[in-house]
Amino acid sequence: MLTRALPRVSIAHLPTPLEILPRLTVRLGGPELWIKRDDQTGLATGGNKARKLEFLVADALAQEGGCDTLITCGAAQSNHARQTAAAAAKLGLDCWLVLRGSPPSQWSGNLLLDHLLGAHLVWAGDTPPGDRMIAVATQLEGEGRRPYTIPYGGSSPLGAAGYVAALEELLTQCAAYHVQFDYIVLASSSGGTQAGLVVAARALGYSGRIIGVSVDLRSDALRRVLSALATATAGLLGLGMEFAPQDFIVNDDYLGSGYGVVGELERAAIHTLARTEGILLDPVYTGRAFGGLLDMIRRGTFNRGERILFWHTGGTAGLFGYAIPEESECGPRRVC
Ligand SMILES: *Cc1c(COP(=O)(O)O)cnc(C)c1O
């Protein structure tokens, strides 16, 4: 195992299922579609941050004198914040979440779960949440607490190590199932997921292509983030590999009206996967990435005989933060 030297706590439900999407594959007439169910990792409704937190929380606990508080930051509907709150509760730590903007009138989706999980919330207003998080950590230290700060999206080299281990998990499943994937497609945002997968792919000689569908950054900006993070992650693991922006495939065609703005692409993708396979996508990340995948298939990006894995990164709770009320123009009973 590439991550064997790193401390790790076992808090995610692993391995996650690897499943074929038979009805959707037939409906589209190929390529053959599979899905990796990281929406089933546990930690209060699942998602990719659980794998990152196995390494981040272990590092927090390994700090000199230990740590008694986890702090992180993100958007109001941050899945990462919710999974960090769940990890803290599970390990008996305090949790502070610094969220962008001001409190909404309705507490739904991830925000409701943050509250149920006992996290303390700080609204950053116009201050960048990352800056505010540092101020909160300093304040807590002043009060005699021992806080451990986790960066946005958990995307430090330690967090990305979760996805180095995840690719190893996938390759073990591939060997057992006698399948190989020509492409892996996933939603990419703060970069830890894609960077970890690409580091492991190079270290293990995996030859499939890994396509990140960007949900908020332009391709050149995200590829710079990815290359720096992948190089640092490889360094942490003692692999001695350097990465450049051109080592990453990022598709930024599906940014629509920006981060977290749900459009027809996401809506159609959520409905399609729910109604053909009974699997839920989220409005912000996986809805966009899967919508992008369906569009790429329609445009003939892949050969019919190829095999594609969609890496479901979770976000289910976010779905309930985006339910549209009955009086909306979408009409009654229409979610997202
Ligand atoms: C955070 C998140 C992502 C993006 O992962 P990064 O490692 O930040 O690129 C994708 N999907 C969901 C559901 C997420 O919560």
The ligand as a Tripos MOL2 file, in Angstrom:
@<TRIPOS>MOLECULE
LIG
   15    15     1     0     0
SMALL
NO_CHARGES

@<TRIPOS>ATOM
      1 C1        -15.8630   18.0540   -2.1760 C.3       1 LIG1
      2 C2        -16.6610   17.2950   -3.1970 C.ar      1 LIG1
      3 C3        -16.1510   17.0270   -4.4800 C.ar      1 LIG1
      4 C4        -14.8550   17.5710   -4.9610 C.3       1 LIG1
      5 O1        -13.7500   16.9240   -4.4150 O.3       1 LIG1
      6 P1        -12.3640   17.7210   -4.3520 P.3       1 LIG1
      7 O2        -11.4460   16.7620   -3.7360 O.co2     1 LIG1
      8 O3        -12.6150   18.9530   -3.5470 O.co2     1 LIG1
      9 O4        -11.9830   18.0850   -5.7540 O.co2     1 LIG1
     10 C5        -16.9130   16.2740   -5.3470 C.ar      1 LIG1
     11 N1        -18.1140   15.8050   -4.9800 N.ar      1 LIG1
     12 C6        -18.6550   16.0540   -3.7710 C.ar      1 LIG1
     13 C7        -19.9970   15.5340   -3.4620 C.3       1 LIG1
     14 C8        -17.9390   16.8070   -2.8340 C.ar      1 LIG1
     15 O5        -18.4850   17.0580   -1.6410 O.3       1 LIG1
@<TRIPOS>BOND
     1     1     2 1
     2     2     3 ar
     3     2    14 ar
     4     3     4 1
     5     3    10 ar
     6     4     5 1
     7     5     6 1
     8     6     7 2
     9     6     8 1
    10     6     9 1
    11    10    11 ar
    12    11    12 ar
    13    12    13 1
    14    12    14 ar
    15    14    15 1
@<TRIPOS>SUBSTRUCTURE
     1 LIG1         1 GROUP 0 **** ****
